[in-house]
Amino acid sequence: MKASEIREMSVEELQTKLTELKEELFNLRFQLAVNQLENSSRIGAVKKDIARVSTILRQRELSGTEA
């Protein structure tokens, strides 16, 4: 997911996306623990997406933008 795609989302969509990404990360970590994870690089990608969404949410919080 690109930062430009994330910036186009509303605050509500970003919060929903953040929740979904955290659930996906939990599931990936669980799969890793039981040796069922096929693509371990997905964990890093999900972590980066979480960081991107969190950063943009924080930027909007500081600027007061609700768009």
Secondary structure, 3 states (H helix, E strand, C coil): CCHHHHHCCCHHHHHHHHHHHHHHHHHHHHHHHCCCCCCCHHHHHHHHHHHHHHHHHHHHHHHCCCC
